[in-house]
Structures are given as C-alpha cells and as structure tokens.
Amino acid sequence: MKTTKPTFVMATICLNFSYAQLKEKSPAENQLQLFQYGFSGFNSGYKPGFRIKKEVANRGKTITVRNYTVQQLFAIAYGTGTPINHEQVIIDVAEPKKLQQIRCYKLFVPQQQIDNFYTIMQQNLHMEFPDYNITIEQKGNENYMIIKDADD
C-alpha cells in the first residue's frame, strides 16, 4: 500500500504550514484566542448563584454561573460583576418569557485579558443570544439596562 506514504507526507506538509502561520501571528493575536467559555441548560441539584475566582499564580480569572435566567446573565455582564438590579431592567421584547430560560455559563480569561473580562462575557452572550440588543442608559444617578429585540 504505497498510497499511505504520499498521504502522510502531504499531511505533514499541511501541519508544518499551519504551524508556521500560527508562529507568524503576533503574540497579541495568539493571546486573544486563549479564553474559554461554555453555556449549558438548567443544572439540577444546584442553587442559583455565581462565583468569580482569580486563578492561583496570576493565571487568569473565571466566572461560573449556575441556574440563572438569560436576563440575569446579561445583568452580570453589563453590570461588570455587580449585577444590575431587577428594578433597573427595562424589557422591550416580543417574547419576554425567553429571557427567563435558566442557563449555566462559565468563562475563563487568561491574565493578559482580565481587563477585557466583562467585554468578553458580553460578546459571548451576544453570540449565544443574538436576538437581543442590550444598552445601558443612565437616568439620574442610576444605570438602567434596556433589553430590546435585535430586529427593532
């Protein structure tokens, strides 16, 4: 079976080319790809809550959110860690029940991206829930989070 040898050579060439392209990227470009996140549905056996943890030896920062509504996830992200109070949320969507879905979320950001932690969380939420536009408006001394349908 001499056909496997050319295939192996071609695969090796492709891998070396890909590795060379990765090495050509600046360290900043490579660092942007290091954060990890994930969403899941309701997790039975856990009380709703979230925890923000700085990793040992300055490796990064993690947020773990269990059994929160989509609205509450937005409130954490746009409140930059201090959730926006329920009374300060204005919902203007066609199907508000969708915002009450229970979800879990986890995000790890390496040390060099900690300054962008909540921006990354907001981007993750926007990718997972593209049907909503979120804005923050200041009225008096308080910030209000406004959730609207994206097609408005």
C-alpha positions as CSV (number, residue, x, y, z in Angstrom):
1,M,0.0,0.0,0.0
2,K,2.1,2.8,-1.3
3,T,-0.8,5.3,-1.2
4,T,-0.4,5.9,2.6
5,K,3.1,7.3,2.2
6,P,2.2,10.3,0.0
7,T,-0.9,11.0,2.2
8,F,1.4,11.0,5.3
9,V,3.8,13.4,3.5
10,M,1.0,15.7,2.4
11,A,-0.5,15.8,6.0
12,T,3.0,16.6,7.4
13,I,3.4,19.5,4.9
14,C,0.0,20.9,5.8
15,L,0.6,20.7,9.5
16,N,4.0,22.4,9.2
17,F,2.4,25.1,7.1
18,S,-0.3,25.7,9.6
19,Y,2.2,25.8,12.5
20,A,4.3,28.3,10.5
21,Q,1.3,30.5,10.0
22,L,0.5,30.4,13.7
23,K,4.0,31.3,14.6
24,E,3.8,34.3,12.2
25,K,0.9,35.8,14.2
26,S,1.9,38.4,16.8
27,P,1.7,37.2,20.5
28,A,-1.2,39.6,21.0
29,E,-3.2,37.9,18.2
30,N,-2.5,34.5,19.8
31,Q,-3.4,35.6,23.3
32,L,-6.9,36.8,22.1
33,Q,-7.8,33.2,21.3
34,L,-7.0,31.8,24.8
35,F,-10.2,32.5,26.7
36,Q,-12.6,29.6,27.1
37,Y,-16.4,29.7,27.7
38,G,-19.4,27.5,27.6
39,F,-23.2,27.5,28.1
40,S,-25.5,24.8,29.3
41,G,-29.1,24.4,30.4
42,F,-30.5,24.0,33.9
43,N,-28.3,22.0,36.2
44,S,-30.4,20.2,38.8
45,G,-29.1,19.9,42.3
46,Y,-27.5,23.4,42.3
47,K,-28.9,26.6,43.8
48,P,-28.8,29.6,41.5
49,G,-25.6,31.7,42.0
50,F,-22.4,32.8,40.6
51,R,-18.8,32.9,41.7
52,I,-15.9,35.0,40.3
53,K,-12.4,33.5,41.0
54,K,-9.0,34.8,40.3
55,E,-6.7,31.9,39.5
56,V,-3.7,31.0,41.5
57,A,-0.3,32.4,40.3
58,N,-2.0,35.1,38.2
59,R,-3.1,32.6,35.5
60,G,-6.4,34.4,34.9
61,K,-10.0,34.9,36.1
62,T,-13.0,32.6,36.0
63,I,-16.7,33.2,36.4
64,T,-19.1,30.3,37.0
65,V,-22.8,31.0,36.8
66,R,-25.3,28.3,37.7
67,N,-29.1,28.3,37.0
68,Y,-29.5,32.0,36.2
69,T,-32.0,33.4,33.8
70,V,-30.8,34.8,30.5
71,Q,-31.8,38.2,31.9
72,Q,-29.6,37.7,35.0
73,L,-26.7,36.7,32.8
74,F,-27.0,40.0,30.9
75,A,-27.3,41.8,34.3
76,I,-24.0,40.4,35.5
77,A,-22.1,41.1,32.2
78,Y,-23.4,44.6,31.8
79,G,-23.1,45.4,35.5
80,T,-19.4,44.4,35.2
81,G,-19.7,41.9,38.1
82,T,-22.2,43.7,40.2
83,P,-25.5,42.6,38.8
84,I,-27.8,45.3,37.7
85,N,-30.8,45.3,40.0
86,H,-34.1,43.8,38.6
87,E,-35.9,47.1,39.1
88,Q,-33.3,48.7,36.8
89,V,-34.0,46.4,33.9
90,I,-36.3,47.5,31.1
91,I,-37.5,44.7,28.9
92,D,-39.0,45.6,25.5
93,V,-39.1,42.3,23.6
94,A,-41.9,40.4,21.8
95,E,-41.3,37.2,23.9
96,P,-40.2,38.1,27.4
97,K,-40.5,34.5,28.6
98,K,-37.4,33.6,26.5
99,L,-35.4,35.8,28.8
100,Q,-36.5,33.7,31.8
101,Q,-34.8,30.5,30.4
102,I,-32.5,29.0,33.0
103,R,-28.9,28.7,31.8
104,C,-25.4,28.0,33.2
105,Y,-22.3,29.7,32.0
106,K,-18.6,29.5,32.6
107,L,-15.8,31.8,31.3
108,F,-12.0,31.6,31.8
109,V,-9.9,34.5,30.7
110,P,-6.1,34.4,31.0
111,Q,-4.2,37.1,33.0
112,Q,-3.4,39.2,29.9
113,Q,-7.1,39.5,29.0
114,I,-8.5,40.3,32.5
115,D,-9.1,43.9,31.6
116,N,-11.5,42.7,28.9
117,F,-13.2,40.1,31.1
118,Y,-16.8,41.6,31.0
119,T,-16.5,42.7,27.4
120,I,-15.7,39.1,26.5
121,M,-18.6,37.9,28.6
122,Q,-20.9,40.4,26.8
123,Q,-19.6,39.2,23.4
124,N,-20.3,35.5,24.5
125,L,-23.8,36.4,25.5
126,H,-24.4,38.2,22.2
127,M,-23.2,35.2,20.2
128,E,-25.4,32.8,22.2
129,F,-28.4,35.1,22.3
130,P,-28.2,37.2,19.0
131,D,-31.9,38.1,19.2
132,Y,-31.3,40.8,21.7
133,N,-29.7,44.2,21.8
134,I,-28.6,45.4,25.2
135,T,-27.9,49.1,26.1
136,I,-27.1,50.8,29.3
137,E,-28.7,54.2,29.9
138,Q,-28.1,56.5,32.9
139,K,-31.2,58.1,34.4
140,G,-30.4,60.3,37.3
141,N,-27.8,58.5,39.4
142,E,-28.7,55.0,38.3
143,N,-27.9,52.9,35.3
144,Y,-30.7,51.0,33.5
145,M,-30.2,48.0,31.3
146,I,-32.6,48.0,28.3
147,I,-33.2,44.7,26.5
148,K,-34.8,45.0,23.1
149,D,-35.4,42.6,20.2
150,A,-32.5,42.8,17.7
151,D,-34.8,43.3,14.7
152,D,-36.3,46.5,16.2
